[in-house]
Structure formats: structure tokens, C-alpha cells
Amino acid sequence: MSRRSGKRKGFTLIELLVVIAIIALLMALLLPAVQKVREAANKMLCASNLRQLGIASHNYHNDYLRLPAGAWGPPNPPGFFGYTTVNDAGQIYELLPYIEQDNLYRSFVSTSGVPAANFPPFGGPGPMVPKMNPWWNHSSNLFWAQTRMKMLVCPSDTTYETVINGAFILLYTDPPTGSLWGLYYSGATGNALGRTNYTGVMGCLGDWPSAPYNAYPGIFLAKIGSEVSLGQITVQDGTSNTLMYGEGLGGRGVGVRDFAWSWMAGTMCTAWGLGSPQNSQWYMFSSRHPAVVQFAFGDCSTRGLRRGTTQTQVFQWGSPFGASDYGLLQQIAGRKDGMNLNTATILD
């Protein structure tokens, strides 16, 4: 018999540690690139969602020769929007048939239980809109309002995390009280409601009567009779120059979330600028995208708007806003301000 001898093959401990260190280093180098690619994909999907809402509004216009109102409320809201006598359904509810949710649209009922399609429209030709007195007073409506729709959620946001205060079911400006108002549902019901990161743009402060805000009404005002046509926007500021839909976190983006937007709420204004996760509030458009908040314009194109100094209100009361970042934001949020300042500094 013969005996074979030789060296044992394998890694030493030092060699193994070196290999692990190299792998860890490569992962550290690749992770930011992977995250960047993931965010780019999320941003594209978010832009697509906004574009779909714009297309839905255009299709609505094809049927009724006007765009939908921002919310279905009274022409002149008395104090708290007259919420005991009108339905107060937000605009996305009106667009449900145009985003392949016609069955959901017809599931909502009035407080007397009559299907929505059996109600006549408010003020002239238009879609069948239920007078729900208001919608949240009916348990069936609260059930259907819990429907979750993927196209209403930005993939970069944790939209459905628990909120400590509640989800907004109505958003509107109220000139008599000098405020932007929000009515929200708290507790388990508020957390159960279907949410959205997207809503229509009402301009600087909607139909606010006082200067300088009254120069910047947006496309979607929260009252019946405020509907405009694409033709009006075209000859005023131009559809490609006017914001139609924007994204928002609906509340704080850092720490425990305080609020969220339900998709049954109305539209939002731009008076408080654009927020980031670190400084977002329920009353502003905001996002988790780096540097920008995305919007769909009146022609359904989508662009990111740089936050810049839009939260700094550089103006004198009663005077135009000027060429600050804040002023440029209000220019493109308004549909008939007539301003033509170069907005390239805030457009991504």
C-alpha cells in the first residue's frame, strides 16, 4: 500500500474575511444605484397616475363640454360649506366612471338610499350627481369609500400607514372665515377610508375674493357653477401652462403621520407652497420624490416642480407675487392670471 500526501485546499480565515469585506463594499456601492433606479421607476409610475387623471378629466369634458368642478358643494358656501344640505363629494368621485370604476360610482347612495344614477344633475347639463346630504351620513357610502385604488397612490409613499388624527373627507376654501378648511374622519373609520396622493389644483386659494389671491383661481374650484372648459383655459393662460392635478402626502411625512387625504375629499390650493417629507402638511402639495413635486398640466403632460423657496411668501399684501419661486408657482397654478414670467427655474 502507498500513502498519498499533499496540502489541504481551502480559505484561511484572513482570506475569507477579505472576501466578505469586498462583497460588503460592492453591496454598499450598488445599493444607492439600486435605490436610484427604484425611485426613477416609482416617479414614472406616479407621473402615469397623474396623467391618467388628466385624461379622465378630458374624457369627462368630451361628454359634458366642461371639466368637472373641484367638489360638489353650494355656489356660495355659508360658513362650514353647508354640509348638512349638500352631498360634498370630491372631484375624484365624479371621475370614477372614467377610471374604470363605474360600478363603484353607482354603488353610492343618497341618505334615503336611492342610487346615485336616479338623481338629476346640479345646475344645467351634466352628469348624474347624488344629493347625499352629505355622503358620509350613510353607512353604505362609508363602506364604499373604503375602496383602495392603486392608481391613486404614489409608489414612493407609505400612503396607508396609520394616522393619529384622521383622513380628510372634504377640503375647501371659505372666504367668510378667511381659511382653508378640512373636514376629516377620525378613529378607525378615518384609517379605513380609501386614500389618495392626488387631487385637483384649485389655484392659489380657489375663488378667494381679495387681492392678491383673487388673481390666481385654478382649474378646479370647489363649488357648483365653477366648471370651466378646455377652450377657456386655452385662450386664457393655455393648458400647457396651467396645473391640473398634483400629488401630496396628505399630512406630515416624517415621524408619526397625522393626516391623510381620502379620495372622496376635494381639491387643494398652492398658497402654502410645495412640501418635502420634512416639512409637508395636510394643506399643501408635497411628495417623497427628491427635489420635486409632480403635477399634470391641463394638456395632460406631467412635470416635476422644484420646491425651491415656494414656502416663502415673498409679496406685499395687495400686490402681485412677482418672480419669486412662490410667485412662479402661483402663476402656473392660476388659469387666468395673464402672467408670462419664465418658469424654467422651478420646472424640472
C-alpha positions in Angstrom: 0.0 0.0 0.0 1.1 3.6 -0.7 0.3 6.7 1.2 -0.6 10.0 -0.5 0.4 13.3 1.0 -0.4 16.9 0.0 -1.7 20.3 1.2 -5.3 20.7 2.3 -7.3 23.1 -0.1 -9.5 25.9 1.3 -9.6 29.5 2.5 -7.8 30.8 5.5 -9.7 32.9 8.0 -8.0 36.1 6.8 -8.8 35.3 3.1 -12.4 34.7 4.0 -12.7 38.0 5.9 -11.2 39.8 2.9 -13.7 38.3 0.5 -16.6 39.2 2.8 -15.3 42.8 3.1 -15.1 43.1 -0.7 -18.7 41.8 -1.1 -19.9 44.2 1.6 -18.1 47.1 -0.2 -19.7 46.1 -3.6 -23.1 46.0 -2.0 -22.6 49.4 -0.4 -21.6 50.8 -3.8 -24.5 49.1 -5.6 -27.3 49.9 -3.1 -27.6 53.6 -3.9 -27.7 52.8 -7.6 -30.5 50.2 -7.0 -32.4 52.7 -4.9 -32.0 55.4 -7.5 -33.3 53.0 -10.2 -36.3 52.1 -8.0 -37.1 55.7 -7.3 -36.9 56.5 -11.0 -39.4 53.7 -11.7 -41.7 55.0 -8.9 -41.5 58.5 -10.2 -42.5 57.3 -13.7 -45.5 55.4 -12.3 -46.5 58.4 -10.2 -46.4 60.6 -13.3 -48.5 58.0 -15.2 -51.1 58.1 -12.4 -51.4 61.9 -12.7 -51.6 61.6 -16.4 -54.5 59.1 -16.2 -56.4 61.6 -14.0 -55.8 64.3 -16.6 -57.0 62.0 -19.4 -60.1 61.1 -17.3 -60.9 64.8 -17.0 -60.5 65.3 -20.7 -62.9 62.3 -21.4 -65.4 63.8 -18.9 -65.1 67.1 -20.9 -65.8 65.2 -24.1 -69.1 64.0 -22.6 -70.2 67.3 -20.9 -68.3 70.0 -22.7 -66.8 71.2 -19.5 -64.4 69.9 -16.8 -65.7 68.7 -13.5 -65.9 71.0 -10.5 -63.4 70.6 -7.7 -66.1 69.4 -5.4 -69.9 69.2 -5.5 -70.9 71.9 -3.0 -73.1 75.0 -2.9 -72.2 78.1 -5.1 -71.6 80.3 -2.1 -70.6 78.2 0.9 -72.1 79.6 4.1 -69.6 79.2 6.8 -69.0 75.5 7.1 -69.8 74.7 3.4 -73.4 74.0 4.1 -72.5 70.4 4.7 -76.0 69.5 6.1 -77.8 70.2 2.8 -75.4 69.1 0.0 -73.5 66.0 -0.9 -70.0 67.4 -0.6 -68.4 64.7 -2.8 -65.0 65.4 -4.0 -64.0 65.5 -7.7 -62.4 62.1 -7.9 -65.8 60.6 -7.2 -67.1 62.3 -10.4 -64.2 60.7 -12.4 -64.8 57.2 -11.2 -66.6 56.1 -14.4 -63.6 57.5 -16.4 -61.0 55.5 -14.5 -62.8 52.1 -14.9 -64.7 52.4 -11.6 -68.3 52.9 -12.9 -69.7 50.1 -10.6 -68.1 51.9 -7.6 -69.6 55.2 -8.7 -73.1 53.7 -8.9 -72.7 52.0 -5.5 -73.0 55.3 -3.7 -76.5 56.2 -2.5 -78.3 59.2 -1.1 -79.2 59.3 2.6 -82.6 58.0 1.6 -81.0 55.0 -0.1 -81.8 56.0 -3.8 -79.0 55.1 -6.2 -76.9 58.0 -7.5 -77.9 57.5 -11.1 -81.5 58.3 -10.2 -80.7 61.9 -9.2 -80.8 64.9 -11.6 -77.6 66.9 -12.1 -76.9 70.2 -10.3 -77.3 73.4 -12.4 -77.8 72.6 -16.1 -76.4 69.8 -18.3 -74.0 67.5 -16.5 -73.6 64.0 -15.0 -75.9 62.4 -12.6 -74.8 63.5 -9.1 -76.4 62.3 -5.9 -77.5 64.8 -3.3 -76.3 62.7 -0.4 -76.9 65.3 2.4 -73.9 64.6 3.0 -72.5 61.4 1.7 -70.8 60.3 4.9 -74.1 60.1 6.8 -74.9 56.8 5.1 -73.1 53.6 6.3 -73.2 52.2 2.8 -71.3 55.2 1.4 -68.7 54.9 4.2 -68.2 51.3 3.2 -67.7 52.0 -0.4 -65.4 55.0 0.4 -63.0 52.4 1.9 -62.2 51.1 -1.6 -58.5 51.2 -2.3 -57.4 52.1 -5.8 -53.8 51.6 -6.8 -53.7 54.3 -9.4 -54.5 56.9 -6.7 -51.4 56.1 -4.7 -47.8 57.2 -5.3 -45.5 54.2 -5.0 -42.8 56.3 -3.3 -45.1 57.0 -0.4 -46.4 54.8 2.5 -49.9 56.1 1.9 -51.8 53.6 4.0 -49.9 53.8 7.3 -51.9 54.6 10.4 -52.7 58.2 11.0 -53.3 59.6 14.5 -55.8 62.3 13.6 -57.8 61.2 10.6 -58.4 61.2 6.9 -59.9 64.3 5.2 -63.3 63.8 3.5 -63.7 67.5 2.5 -61.3 70.3 1.5 -62.3 73.8 0.5 -61.6 77.5 1.0 -64.1 79.6 2.9 -63.7 83.4 2.3 -66.2 84.4 5.1 -63.9 82.8 7.7 -60.6 83.6 5.9 -59.4 80.0 6.0 -58.7 76.8 4.1 -61.0 74.2 5.7 -60.7 70.5 6.0 -63.3 68.1 7.4 -61.8 64.8 8.5 -63.0 61.4 9.9 -61.0 60.3 12.9 -60.5 56.9 14.6 -61.0 53.6 13.0 -63.3 54.9 10.3 -60.7 57.6 9.2 -58.0 55.0 9.0 -60.2 52.6 7.0 -61.1 55.1 4.2 -59.5 54.7 0.8 -56.8 57.3 0.3 -55.2 59.3 -2.4 -51.9 61.1 -3.1 -53.5 63.0 -5.9 -56.0 65.8 -6.1 -57.0 68.7 -8.4 -55.4 72.1 -8.2 -57.8 75.0 -7.1 -55.1 77.7 -7.8 -53.6 79.8 -5.1 -56.7 80.0 -2.9 -59.5 79.0 -5.1 -62.1 81.7 -5.7 -60.8 83.9 -2.9 -62.2 87.4 -3.4 -59.2 89.5 -2.0 -56.0 90.6 -3.7 -53.5 89.3 -4.5 -55.0 85.8 -4.2 -58.0 86.5 -6.5 -55.7 86.8 -9.5 -54.9 83.1 -9.4 -58.0 80.9 -9.4 -57.2 77.4 -10.6 -59.0 75.0 -13.0 -60.9 73.2 -10.2 -62.9 75.3 -7.8 -64.9 73.7 -5.0 -68.4 74.8 -5.9 -71.1 74.1 -8.4 -71.1 76.6 -11.3 -67.3 76.9 -11.3 -66.8 74.4 -14.1 -64.6 75.6 -17.0 -64.0 74.3 -20.5 -60.6 73.4 -22.0 -61.3 76.1 -24.6 -61.5 78.7 -21.8 -58.2 77.6 -20.4 -56.6 77.5 -23.8 -57.4 81.2 -24.6 -56.6 82.4 -21.1 -53.2 81.0 -19.9 -53.0 77.9 -22.0 -53.5 74.3 -21.0 -49.7 73.5 -21.2 -49.1 76.4 -18.7 -51.7 75.6 -16.1 -51.6 72.9 -13.3 -54.5 70.4 -13.3 -53.5 67.7 -10.8 -50.8 67.4 -8.2 -49.5 65.0 -5.6 -49.4 65.3 -1.8 -48.6 63.3 1.3 -51.8 64.5 2.9 -50.0 65.3 6.2 -46.6 65.0 7.8 -44.1 62.9 6.0 -41.7 62.4 8.9 -42.5 60.7 12.2 -46.0 59.6 13.1 -48.4 60.5 10.3 -51.0 63.0 11.4 -53.4 63.2 8.5 -54.2 61.6 5.1 -56.4 62.6 2.1 -59.3 60.3 1.4 -60.2 60.1 -2.3 -63.6 61.5 -1.5 -62.2 64.8 -0.5 -62.0 67.9 -2.8 -59.1 69.9 -4.3 -56.0 71.6 -2.8 -54.5 75.1 -3.1 -50.9 76.2 -3.7 -50.9 79.1 -1.3 -48.6 77.4 1.2 -46.0 76.3 -1.4 -44.6 72.8 -2.1 -43.6 70.5 0.8 -41.0 67.8 1.3 -41.3 64.9 3.7 -39.5 67.0 6.3 -41.9 70.0 6.1 -45.1 68.7 4.5 -48.6 69.5 5.9 -52.1 68.4 5.0 -52.7 71.8 3.4 -50.0 71.7 0.7 -48.9 69.7 -2.3 -45.9 67.6 -1.4 -44.0 64.4 -2.2 -41.3 61.9 -1.3 -39.5 62.4 -4.6 -36.1 64.0 -4.4 -36.3 67.8 -5.1 -39.6 67.8 -6.9 -43.4 67.5 -6.6 -45.1 66.1 -9.7 -48.1 67.7 -11.5 -50.2 67.0 -14.5 -50.9 70.1 -16.6 -54.0 71.0 -18.5 -52.8 69.3 -21.6 -52.1 66.0 -19.6 -48.4 66.4 -19.8 -46.6 65.7 -16.5 -43.7 67.7 -15.0 -41.9 67.9 -11.7 -41.9 71.3 -9.9 -38.8 72.1 -7.8 -39.7 73.0 -4.3 -37.2 75.8 -4.2 -38.4 78.7 -1.9 -42.0 78.2 -2.7 -42.8 78.0 1.0 -41.5 81.6 1.5 -44.3 84.0 0.6 -42.4 86.9 -0.9 -45.1 89.5 -1.5 -46.8 92.6 -0.1 -50.4 92.4 0.8 -52.5 93.7 -2.1 -49.6 93.4 -4.6 -48.7 90.8 -7.3 -46.5 88.0 -6.1 -43.7 88.7 -8.6 -40.9 86.5 -10.0 -40.0 84.6 -6.8 -40.3 80.8 -6.7 -43.5 81.4 -4.8 -44.9 83.8 -7.4 -44.0 81.5 -10.3 -45.8 78.6 -8.6 -49.0 80.7 -8.3 -48.6 81.8 -12.0 -48.8 78.2 -13.2 -51.4 77.3 -10.6 -53.7 80.1 -11.8 -55.7 79.6 -15.1 -56.3 83.3 -16.0 -53.7 85.5 -14.3 -52.3 86.6 -17.7 -48.7 86.5 -16.4 -45.9 85.2 -18.7 -42.8 85.2 -16.5 -40.2 82.5 -17.3 -41.0 79.5 -15.1 -37.9 77.4 -16.1 -36.3 77.9 -12.7 -39.0 75.8 -10.9 -39.8 73.3 -13.7 -37.8 70.0 -13.6 
